[in-house]
């Protein structure tokens, strides 16, 4: 056991998954610089990428807690409910009103109940300020009655208390697609009719998803791809962790870990934590740094196998789709995912490539192109329906490409027996030989 004393840096403060910002946070020029620059442009900022690739840490590193308000999205929210959640996080107490909107929906009564900033000064009370705006600290206590689906009324309510923080929408990808589209429309009004700035965080690899929902957002939003990690950046995270814990990872361990990590910072962080714990390093050591020489491949396997149950459940639930259908398209969408090479999965599977492979092996060929397209467009909503979090697959409808957005899944998939995976979703293992033969003939 290495010499350690209480109150020193914990291994979990540096490596692994933590609610707090990891001490070995690495700034990436292509990501951090772009994020900071985007915040100065008075544009809404879209931060996207695979799950557990540092999107939340990016925000925590560059913004102070008092500078933003976080709203966590859910798969049950429509636009009115999302707006209501924003108002609640902005400090409003919300009650249902007996008054109805023109569309028949109930209005809400909103009253500010916490301190808000008004022209640089703190104020408390209701939603409407009175007196000279530049000097008065008093506010009227009369609540507002508003239609939460009307973005203009939401803007007026936030403006009435001088709300000026960034609004962070976490897990935007969980929202129903209809709500995402509706909010993309509302976002244009937020940009033109207020000084409010949203930071929208989602698990996808599509740069212009919201612009696709609303073309008028072009030029009004800035996008930050938080997915990409270079090998040098991952190695820097390891080296910073070594300094904080006073340990040293063997060069061979680091090399093997980076080779097998699929550029996943999550996998690297978890593997380093497991390697430290394996030799009893739970706190920063004293004296000569201990050398960590664990079997990187074995540790990687252990990290990924911890999620084996979740991935098996994902395959089973995804294959079942939304219910029994004639073509069982979601089951057949998994065939190319299971059979594709690691490099193909890294690049993403194009619609054309998918349709050709499914059509080649489906028992009811030719498969209708519309069936494949419709299934792909519902990939995210199907996972949300089954409570699959984080998402494993996402479809980029602009580039017509199916992407794996959980990099740990790529490693797990590489370690599995394809026959067992196919049989688990009720596909014949005989397809493997047919697939390999067809692929070989195509290459020739």
C-alpha positions in Angstrom: 0.0 0.0 0.0 1.3 3.4 -0.9 1.7 6.2 1.6 -1.5 8.4 1.6 -3.0 10.9 4.0 -6.6 12.1 4.5 -7.9 15.1 2.8 -5.7 14.7 -0.3 -6.9 14.6 -3.9 -9.1 11.6 -4.4 -8.7 9.4 -7.5 -12.4 10.0 -8.2 -11.7 13.8 -8.3 -9.5 13.2 -11.2 -10.6 10.1 -13.1 -13.9 8.3 -13.7 -17.4 9.9 -13.9 -18.1 12.7 -11.5 -20.8 15.3 -11.0 -18.1 17.9 -10.6 -15.6 19.1 -13.2 -12.7 16.7 -13.3 -9.4 18.1 -12.1 -7.6 16.9 -15.2 -10.0 18.8 -17.6 -8.3 19.4 -20.9 -9.1 22.4 -23.1 -9.4 21.5 -26.7 -8.7 24.4 -29.2 -11.3 23.1 -31.7 -14.0 22.9 -29.0 -13.3 25.2 -26.1 -12.1 28.1 -28.2 -15.1 27.8 -30.4 -17.5 27.6 -27.4 -16.0 30.7 -25.8 -16.1 32.6 -29.1 -19.7 31.6 -29.7 -20.8 33.0 -26.4 -19.6 36.5 -27.5 -21.5 36.5 -30.7 -25.1 37.0 -29.3 -26.1 33.8 -31.0 -27.7 30.7 -29.5 -25.1 28.0 -29.0 -25.7 24.3 -29.9 -23.3 21.9 -28.2 -23.5 18.4 -29.7 -21.6 15.2 -29.8 -21.7 11.6 -28.6 -22.7 10.8 -25.0 -20.1 11.3 -22.2 -17.7 13.2 -24.4 -17.4 16.3 -22.2 -20.4 18.5 -23.2 -21.4 19.2 -19.7 -17.8 19.7 -18.5 -17.4 22.2 -21.3 -20.1 24.4 -19.9 -19.0 24.0 -16.2 -15.4 24.9 -17.1 -16.2 28.1 -18.9 -19.2 29.5 -17.1 -19.7 30.2 -13.4 -22.8 28.6 -11.8 -24.5 32.0 -11.2 -24.2 32.9 -14.9 -26.6 30.3 -16.2 -29.8 28.4 -15.4 -30.1 24.7 -16.4 -33.4 23.2 -17.7 -33.3 19.4 -18.1 -35.5 18.3 -21.0 -37.7 15.2 -20.9 -39.5 13.0 -23.5 -42.9 14.1 -22.2 -42.6 17.9 -22.8 -44.5 19.8 -25.4 -43.5 23.4 -26.2 -45.8 24.9 -23.5 -44.3 22.5 -20.9 -40.8 23.4 -21.9 -41.5 27.1 -21.7 -43.0 26.5 -18.3 -39.9 24.6 -17.1 -37.8 27.6 -18.3 -39.9 30.0 -16.3 -39.7 27.9 -13.2 -35.9 27.8 -13.4 -35.9 31.5 -14.0 -37.5 31.9 -10.5 -41.2 31.9 -11.3 -43.8 30.1 -9.2 -46.3 28.5 -11.7 -49.9 27.7 -11.1 -52.6 26.6 -13.6 -55.2 29.2 -14.5 -58.8 28.7 -15.2 -58.5 30.9 -18.3 -58.2 29.2 -21.6 -56.1 30.2 -24.7 -57.7 30.6 -28.1 -56.7 27.0 -28.8 -58.5 25.7 -25.7 -55.3 25.1 -23.6 -55.1 26.4 -20.0 -53.1 29.5 -19.3 -50.7 29.7 -16.4 -50.2 32.2 -13.6 -46.5 33.1 -13.2 -45.1 35.0 -10.2 -41.5 35.6 -9.5 -40.6 34.2 -6.1 -36.8 34.5 -6.0 -34.2 37.3 -6.4 -33.7 38.3 -10.0 -31.3 40.7 -11.6 -32.8 43.9 -13.0 -30.3 46.2 -14.8 -27.5 45.0 -12.5 -29.5 45.3 -9.3 -31.1 42.5 -7.2 -34.9 42.7 -6.9 -37.4 40.4 -5.2 -41.2 40.0 -5.5 -43.6 39.8 -8.4 -43.0 39.8 -12.1 -43.5 43.5 -12.8 -41.0 46.2 -11.8 -42.2 49.6 -10.8 -40.6 53.0 -10.5 -37.4 54.1 -12.3 -35.9 51.0 -13.9 -32.3 52.1 -13.4 -32.7 52.8 -9.7 -35.7 51.2 -8.1 -35.5 48.0 -6.1 -39.3 47.7 -5.6 -41.5 45.5 -7.7 -45.3 45.0 -8.0 -46.6 41.7 -6.6 -49.2 41.2 -9.2 -48.7 37.9 -11.0 -48.8 37.4 -14.8 -51.4 35.3 -16.6 -49.9 34.0 -19.8 -50.1 31.4 -22.5 -47.0 29.2 -22.1 -47.1 28.1 -25.7 -46.7 31.8 -26.8 -43.0 32.6 -27.0 -43.7 36.3 -27.0 -45.5 36.1 -23.7 -42.7 34.0 -22.2 -40.1 36.6 -23.5 -42.2 39.4 -21.8 -42.3 37.5 -18.5 -38.6 36.9 -18.5 -37.9 40.5 -19.5 -40.1 41.8 -16.7 -37.7 40.5 -14.0 -34.6 41.4 -16.0 -33.6 37.8 -16.4 -30.2 37.9 -18.1 -28.6 34.5 -17.5 -27.7 32.0 -20.2 -30.4 29.3 -20.4 -28.9 25.8 -20.7 -31.2 23.2 -22.2 -29.7 19.8 -21.3 -30.7 16.6 -23.0 -32.5 18.4 -25.8 -32.4 15.1 -27.8 -34.9 13.6 -25.4 -37.6 16.0 -26.4 -40.2 14.6 -28.8 -39.3 15.7 -32.4 -42.4 17.8 -32.6 -41.3 19.8 -29.6 -37.8 20.1 -31.0 -39.3 21.6 -34.2 -41.6 23.9 -32.3 -38.8 25.2 -30.1 -36.6 25.7 -33.2 -39.4 28.1 -34.4 -39.5 29.8 -31.0 -35.8 30.2 -30.9 -35.9 32.7 -33.7 -38.2 34.8 -31.7 -36.0 34.6 -28.6 -33.1 35.8 -30.8 -35.0 38.7 -32.5 -37.2 39.9 -29.6 -34.9 39.5 -26.6 -31.3 39.4 -25.5 -31.7 35.9 -24.1 -29.2 33.3 -25.2 -29.8 29.6 -25.1 -27.1 26.9 -24.8 -28.7 23.8 -26.3 -27.0 20.5 -25.5 -27.8 17.3 -27.4 -26.5 13.8 -28.2 -26.2 13.7 -32.0 -23.5 14.2 -34.6 -25.5 16.4 -36.9 -24.1 19.9 -37.1 -27.2 21.8 -38.3 -30.1 19.8 -36.7 -32.0 22.9 -35.5 -31.4 24.8 -38.7 -32.9 21.8 -40.5 -36.0 22.2 -38.3 -36.1 25.9 -39.0 -34.1 27.4 -41.8 -34.5 30.9 -40.4 -32.0 29.9 -37.7 -29.2 30.0 -40.2 -26.8 32.7 -39.0 -28.6 32.9 -35.6 -27.0 29.9 -34.0 -23.5 28.8 -33.5 -22.6 25.1 -33.3 -19.9 23.4 -31.3 -18.9 19.8 -31.9 -17.8 18.5 -28.6 -17.4 14.9 -29.8 -13.9 15.0 -31.2 -10.9 14.1 -29.0 -7.4 13.8 -30.6 -5.0 11.2 -29.3 -2.8 14.0 -27.9 -5.7 15.5 -26.0 -6.6 12.2 -24.4 -3.0 11.6 -23.5 -2.9 15.1 -21.9 -5.9 14.2 -19.7 -3.9 11.1 -18.5 -0.8 13.2 -17.9 -2.7 15.8 -15.9 -4.3 13.1 -13.9 -0.8 11.6 -13.1 0.3 15.0 -11.8 -2.7 15.4 -9.5 -2.5 11.9 -8.0 1.3 11.6 -8.1 1.3 8.4 -10.1 2.8 7.3 -13.4 1.1 5.1 -16.0 3.5 2.9 -18.0 3.9 4.0 -21.6 2.7 0.6 -22.8 -0.4 0.9 -20.7 -1.2 4.4 -22.1 -0.6 3.3 -25.7 -2.8 0.2 -25.4 -5.5 2.2 -23.7 -5.6 4.9 -26.3 -5.5 2.3 -29.1 -8.6 0.6 -27.7 -10.6 3.6 -26.5 -12.3 4.6 -29.7 -11.4 8.2 -28.8 -13.8 8.1 -25.8 -12.7 10.4 -23.0 -15.3 8.5 -20.8 -13.6 5.2 -21.4 -10.1 6.6 -20.8 -11.2 8.3 -17.6 -12.9 5.1 -16.3 -10.0 2.9 -17.3 -7.5 5.1 -15.5 -9.6 5.1 -12.3 -9.9 1.3 -12.4 -6.1 0.9 -12.9 -5.4 3.2 -9.9 -7.9 1.4 -7.7 -6.4 -2.0 -8.8 -3.1 -1.1 -7.0 -4.8 0.6 -4.1 -4.4 4.2 -5.1 -7.5 6.0 -4.0 -5.9 9.2 -2.9 -2.9 11.2 -4.0 0.3 9.4 -3.1 3.4 10.7 -1.3 7.0 10.3 -2.4 8.0 8.5 -5.5 5.1 8.1 -7.9 4.0 4.4 -8.2 4.2 2.9 -11.7 0.9 1.6 -13.0 1.4 -1.3 -15.5 -2.0 -2.9 -15.6 -3.4 -4.9 -18.6 -5.1 -2.1 -20.5 -7.2 -4.5 -22.7 -8.5 -6.3 -19.7 -9.4 -3.1 -17.9 -11.1 -1.7 -21.0 -13.1 -4.9 -21.2 -14.1 -4.6 -17.6 -15.2 -1.0 -18.0 -17.3 -1.8 -21.1 -18.7 -5.1 -19.7 -20.2 -3.1 -16.8 -22.7 -1.8 -19.4 -23.3 -5.2 -21.0 -26.7 -5.5 -19.5 -27.8 -2.1 -20.8 -26.5 -2.8 -24.3 -28.2 -6.2 -24.4 -31.5 -4.6 -23.3 -31.0 -1.9 -25.9 -30.7 -4.5 -28.7 -33.8 -6.4 -27.5 -36.0 -3.3 -27.0 -34.8 -1.7 -30.3 -35.5 -4.8 -32.3 -39.0 -4.9 -31.0 -39.7 -1.5 -32.4 -43.0 0.3 -31.5 -44.8 -3.0 -31.8 -45.4 -5.9 -34.3 -45.2 -4.8 -37.9 -45.1 -6.5 -41.3 -41.4 -5.8 -42.1 -40.0 -5.7 -38.5 -37.8 -3.0 -39.8 -36.0 -2.1 -36.5 -34.8 -5.6 -36.1 -33.3 -5.5 -39.6 -31.8 -2.1 -39.0 -29.7 -3.7 -36.3 -28.3 -6.3 -38.7 -25.9 -3.9 -40.5 -25.0 -2.3 -37.1 -23.9 -5.7 -35.7 -22.2 -6.8 -38.9 -20.4 -3.5 -39.9 -16.7 -3.2 -39.3 -15.5 -0.8 -36.5 -14.2 1.6 -39.2 -17.6 1.7 -40.9 -19.4 2.3 -37.6 -17.0 5.1 -36.8 -17.8 6.8 -40.1 -21.5 6.3 -39.8 -23.7 4.0 -42.0 -25.2 5.8 -45.0 -28.9 5.4 -45.9 -27.9 3.9 -49.3 -25.6 1.4 -47.7 -28.1 0.4 -45.1 -31.0 0.0 -47.5 -28.8 -2.2 -49.8 -27.7 -4.5 -47.0 -31.2 -4.8 -45.5 -32.7 -5.4 -48.9 -30.1 -8.1 -49.6 -30.9 -10.2 -46.5 -34.5 -9.4 -45.7 -36.9 -12.3 -46.3 -39.5 -10.1 -47.9 -37.4 -8.3 -50.4 -37.5 -5.9 -52.1 -37.9 -3.7 -49.1 -39.8 -0.6 -49.5 -37.5 2.5 -49.4 -40.1 4.4 -47.4 -40.1 1.8 -44.7 -36.4 2.1 -44.2 -36.6 5.9 -44.2 -39.4 6.1 -41.7 -37.7 3.6 -39.4 -34.4 5.6 -39.5 -36.2 8.9 -38.7 -37.7 7.4 -35.6 -34.5 5.9 -34.3 -34.1 8.4 -31.4 -37.8 8.5 -30.4 -37.9 4.7 -30.2 -35.0 4.7 -27.8 -36.6 7.4 -25.7 -39.8 5.4 -25.6 -37.9 2.4 -24.1 -36.0 4.6 -21.7 -32.6 3.9 -23.3 -30.3 6.5 -21.8 -27.9 7.7 -23.1 -28.9 7.1 -26.7 -26.9 4.5 -28.6 -27.9 5.3 -32.2 -29.0 8.5 -33.9 -29.9 9.3 -37.5 -28.6 12.3 -39.3 -31.4 13.1 -41.7 -29.4 15.8 -43.4 -26.5 13.6 -44.3 -28.7 10.5 -44.3 -26.4 8.6 -42.0 -27.0 6.3 -39.0 -24.4 7.1 -36.3 -23.4 5.3 -33.1 -23.4 8.1 -30.4 -22.2 5.9 -27.5 -18.6 5.1 -28.1 -18.5 2.5 -25.3 -21.0 0.6 -27.4 -18.5 0.4 -30.3 -15.9 -1.3 -27.9 -18.6 -3.6 -26.5 -19.8 -4.6 -29.9 -16.3 -5.5 -31.0 -16.0 -7.9 -28.1 -19.2 -9.8 -28.7 -20.0 -13.0 -30.5 -22.0 -12.0 -33.6 -24.0 -15.2 -33.7 -25.3 -14.7 -30.2 -26.2 -11.1 -30.9 -28.2 -12.0 -34.0 -29.9 -14.9 -32.3 -30.7 -12.5 -29.4 -32.8 -10.4 -31.8 -34.3 -13.4 -33.5 -32.2 -13.3 -36.7 -30.6 -16.4 -38.0 -26.8 -16.8 -37.5 -26.7 -18.2 -41.0 -26.9 -14.6 -42.2 -23.2 -14.1 -41.1 -21.9 -16.4 -43.9 -24.3 -14.8 -46.4 -23.2 -11.3 -45.3 -19.5 -12.1 -45.5 -19.8 -13.7 -48.9 -21.8 -10.8 -50.4 -19.3 -8.3 -49.0 -16.4 -10.2 -50.4 -18.0 -10.4 -53.8 -18.8 -6.7 -53.8 -15.1 -5.8 -53.0 -14.0 -7.9 -55.9 
